[in-house]
C-alpha cells in the first residue's frame, strides 16, 4: 500500500477525498483556505464589511419584529453567534430544530442564553417516529454522514421561518477558520437525495420532515431574497475565547467536544464514521485550526492518534442510539457490515452543481456577495481534473 502523503502546512493527508498537493506539498484545502481568507478578511477590513452587513440587515428589518434568524443548538458557535448578534444591535429570532437527540446540557444552554439575551425562540419539533425512520433509512443507505437529515432539515426550517417572518438574512455560526471545509464525499446530501433514500429504504413518506428541494431553495433565494451570512468569518474568532465569553456572560456550560451537544451527532462523529468508514473528521477541523494558528501541527497530529471519545462513552452512545432507534443487535450489525456507499450512488443535484458551478457563481453573485466555499471547491476540483488530463495527454 502506498504511503499517505500529508500536507506540509496542515494535517490533511492523501486519504481525504478530492485532495491534491502542489509542488511544495501544500494541500488543496490550504489553497481553499487562502482564497476564503482573501474573501473574508478580519481586522479593520473585516469589521468594516461586517458593519456594512449589519446596517443592511437593520435597514431591511425596519418595521418587522425581527431582522435576522439565528439557528441555535446549544453549542459554542451558535450560542456565541446569538450573543454577537445582540452585541451588534440586531434583533434576532432564535430557531431550534428539535430532532429528539438534544443532550440535557444543550437544552439548558439554549434556555439560559435566550433568557439572558431576551431573545424569542421558535422550535420546530419533527414527528419522532417519522424522523426515526428517516435516520434509519440513511443508515441503511450506508453513507458516511448519517446525520445529514438533521443538517438538511435545519436549513429547511431556517428558510421556512425566515420566509414566514419576512426576514431576509439567516445568520450562520460556521467559520472556515475553525471548521475547515469537509469534502463532499463525507457530508453531501440534498433534498433530491433525501427524498430518494426515504422512498427506497424508508417505510413512511415525508410528512413533518422539512425537506429542502432545489425548487424551494430557488424560491427562497431568488423570490424571497433570503440569504445566509456568516458573521464569524469577519472576526478573529477563537472557540476557546468564545466559550469563556458565553460561560461568563450567559452561564453557558461546555458539553465535552465538537458536535457533542447532540447525542446522535456524537455517535456518528465518534463511532460510525471511524469504525465503518475509516473517517476521522477531526482531520479537517484540526487542519483548519492549524492554518488559523489555534493549534500547532504537531499537537494536531498527536491528538489524531487519540480517540475522539473514551471507549466507555462510545459504548454508552452506541447502546443508547441503537435502543432509541429500536434496532435489534442483528439489524445494527447488518448496517455496520453493509458495504460503504458514495453519495454519487444516489440521485442528487450534485451532478448539476458540478456542471453549472461557473454559471451558479455568476447567477448568485448579485444575491450572495461572497462565493460559497462549496462552489470554490467545485471550481478547484474541475481545474485540478483539467490539469491532470492535460498532463496525461502530454505524456
PyMOL commands that set and color helices and strands:
alter all, ss='L'
color gray80, all
select helices_A, chain A and resi 28-39+43-60+76-87+104-117+128-141+148-165+176-179+184-187+191-201+214-223+231-234+239-250+263-277+282-291+297-304+311-325+329-337+343-345+350-355+357-365+373-394
alter helices_A, ss='H'
color red, helices_A
select strands_A, chain A and resi 68-71+92-98+121-125+169-171+227-229
alter strands_A, ss='S'
color yellow, strands_A
deselect
rebuild
show_as cartoon
